[in-house]
Amino acid sequence: MVFEAVKTAFFHSPAYAVVGASKDQTKYGTKVLQWYKAREMDVTPVHPKESELEGITAVKSIEELSSPSTTSISIITPSKITLALLQKAKELNVPALWIQPGASDRDCIQFIKDNDMVDKVIYGGSCVLVEGDSFRTNY
């Protein structure tokens, strides 16, 4: 299956970013950020207002990542924001994206298909919190 290959490729990146984390520790975006941090992975939170989350310096947008073209991105945002992130990620040549459950809709999926991003994006219900460790050990 294509997603299996994308998940493996996702973890070949030297850096990661999480879009959708916040100061609220009960939110899934923050739990995803904590997942990366607990595994001592090079992760950057992306937040339009916060300068730091979970003790990690944040950037305001994916354009501000030190190297977007070598950073895999986890997305935990409303679908309208996810669509804009997909468009920007395509422009920046982001190698892989993992859209967490509930963060996409038909428009997002159509954009992925129309822009030949199927081999770069994990979507449709798979969660890094559940499956991440098994794919990290496969590379």
N, C-alpha and C positions, 0 to 999 in steps of 0.2 A: 504494500500500500504506500502511496505517495507520502502520507503523513509520517510514516515510520522513518523514511529517509530524511524528511525535513526536521523531525525531532532530533535525529542524530546530528545533522548538520548544524542545528541550532546550538548545540553544546560544543561545537568546534570553534566557536568565536572566542577570542581572548577577553572580551568584555561584554557586559550585559547592562541593559537599562530597563527600568520599570516605570511605565506611565500609568498613573492611577493610584499610586500610594498617597497616603495622607497622614495627618497626625492622629487620626482615629485608628487605634490598634485593632478594632473589631472588624474593620473593612478588609475585604480580600486583597485589594491592592497593597495594603500594608503587610498583610500576611505573606504575599508573594515576595515583597522586598525583604522581609525577615528570612524567608526561605533561602534566598541567595546569600544574605549576610551570614546566616548560620553555617553555610557551606564554604565560607571564606572566598566567595567568588567576587571578582572585580565588577561591582554593580554600582550604577548611578541612578538615583531616583530623578524623575522628570516631573516637575510640578510648576505651574505658572506663577505661584505666589510664594511658596516656601523655599527658603535657602538651604534648609537641612531637614532630612527625615531619617529617623532611626540612627542619628549620629553620623550620617553620611551627607556630604555636600551634594546638594541638588542643583540641577540646571533647569532653566525655564522651558526649554523646548528641545526636541531631538536634534535640531540644527546646532545646538550648543554642546553636544557630546564631543569629546576630544577626537573621536574617529568613528562617525556614524557608519562608515562602510565596513567596519570590522566589529560592530556591536550588534548582538542579537537583542531584540526588544520584546518584553512581555507587555501586553496591553490589557488593562482592566479599566475601561472607560465606557461611558455611554456610546452607543453605536454611531451617533452623529460625530462625536469626537474621533472615534475609531476610524471612520471614513477619511477624515482630514489627515489623520496620522498615516494611514496607508498611502495616501497621495504624496505626502512629504517623504515617507520612507522610500518610495519608488524613486523620487528625485535624488535622494541622498545615497541610493544604492545600498540600503541596509540589507545585510545578507540573509537574515531570517527574523520572522516575527511570530510570536505565539499569542493569539487572541484568546484570552481566557473566557470561560463560559459566560454568556450573557452580554458580552461586549461587542457583538456584531449583529447585523440584520441582513436582509436580502440585498440591500444596496452595497454593503461591505463585501458580501460574497460575490456579487456581480462584478464589482470593481476588481477583485482578486482575479477572477476568471478572465475578464476583458483585458487585463493588463499583464497577462502571462506571469502571474505571481503565485500560481498554485504550488510551485516547487519551492517557495520561500515562506509560505504562511501556513501555520497550524491554526485551524478554526473548527468550530462545530461541536464543542462540548468537552474536548480534552483539556485537562488542567495540569499545570506544571506542579502544583502541590501534590497531586496524586501520582503523576507519571514521571516527573522530572528525575528523580533518583535513578530509576531503571534506565533511562536513556543516557544519563551522565556516565554510568558505568559501562555503556556500550561503545564508547569512543576511545 
